[in-house]
Amino acid sequence: MSASMLKYLIAADSLCDGENGVSLTALALKAGVTKVSAYRAVDRLETDGYLSRESKKKIVLTKKGVDSLRTYMLSLIHISEP
């Protein structure tokens, strides 16, 4: 997974409030990109199994997305330990 795709996963995770998901507009704002860029990234992440569109307006992380994000965060903690 590229760093830019990871940025979208982190943004989606920080905005998701349980099962309600996040809107594309909110995701774009959080990631600091246009809605078009966010839409393309969500399409890619959905194709790869990291995100899912629960409805026309709500995006949620899949189990694969949550697990990948958790692995990344644990790796960061491990790398940054003295």
C-alpha positions in Angstrom: 0.0 0.0 0.0 1.3 3.4 -0.9 1.8 6.2 1.6 -1.0 8.2 -0.1 -3.5 5.4 0.2 -2.4 5.0 3.9 -3.2 8.7 4.4 -6.8 8.0 3.3 -7.1 5.0 5.6 -5.9 7.0 8.6 -8.2 9.9 7.8 -11.2 7.6 7.4 -10.4 5.8 10.7 -10.1 9.1 12.6 -13.5 10.3 11.2 -15.5 7.0 11.5 -17.7 6.9 14.5 -18.4 3.3 14.8 -20.7 1.9 12.2 -22.0 5.2 10.8 -19.0 5.7 8.5 -17.7 8.9 7.0 -18.8 11.0 4.0 -16.6 11.5 1.0 -16.6 15.2 1.6 -15.4 14.8 5.2 -12.7 12.4 4.1 -11.5 14.8 1.4 -11.4 17.7 3.9 -9.5 15.6 6.5 -7.0 14.4 3.9 -6.6 17.9 2.5 -7.5 16.9 -1.1 -10.3 17.5 -3.6 -13.4 15.3 -3.6 -12.4 14.0 -7.0 -9.0 12.8 -5.5 -10.8 11.3 -2.5 -13.3 9.5 -4.8 -10.5 7.9 -6.8 -8.6 6.8 -3.7 -11.8 5.4 -2.2 -12.4 3.4 -5.4 -8.9 2.0 -5.3 -9.1 1.2 -1.6 -12.5 -0.4 -2.1 -11.2 -2.5 -5.0 -8.3 -3.6 -2.8 -10.7 -4.5 0.1 -9.6 -1.8 2.6 -12.8 0.3 2.5 -16.4 -0.3 1.8 -19.3 1.9 0.8 -22.1 1.1 3.2 -24.5 3.4 1.4 -24.2 6.0 -1.3 -22.8 8.5 1.1 -21.0 6.5 3.9 -17.6 4.9 3.7 -16.3 2.5 6.4 -13.1 0.5 6.9 -13.3 -3.2 6.3 -11.7 -5.7 8.6 -8.7 -5.8 6.2 -8.5 -2.0 6.4 -8.6 -2.0 10.2 -6.1 -4.8 10.5 -3.7 -3.1 8.0 -3.9 0.2 9.8 -3.3 -1.5 13.2 -0.2 -3.3 11.7 1.1 0.0 10.4 0.6 1.8 13.7 2.3 -1.0 15.6 5.2 -0.9 13.2 5.5 2.9 13.8 5.6 2.4 17.5 8.2 -0.4 17.2 10.4 1.7 14.9 10.3 4.8 17.1 11.2 3.0 20.3 14.7 3.8 21.5 
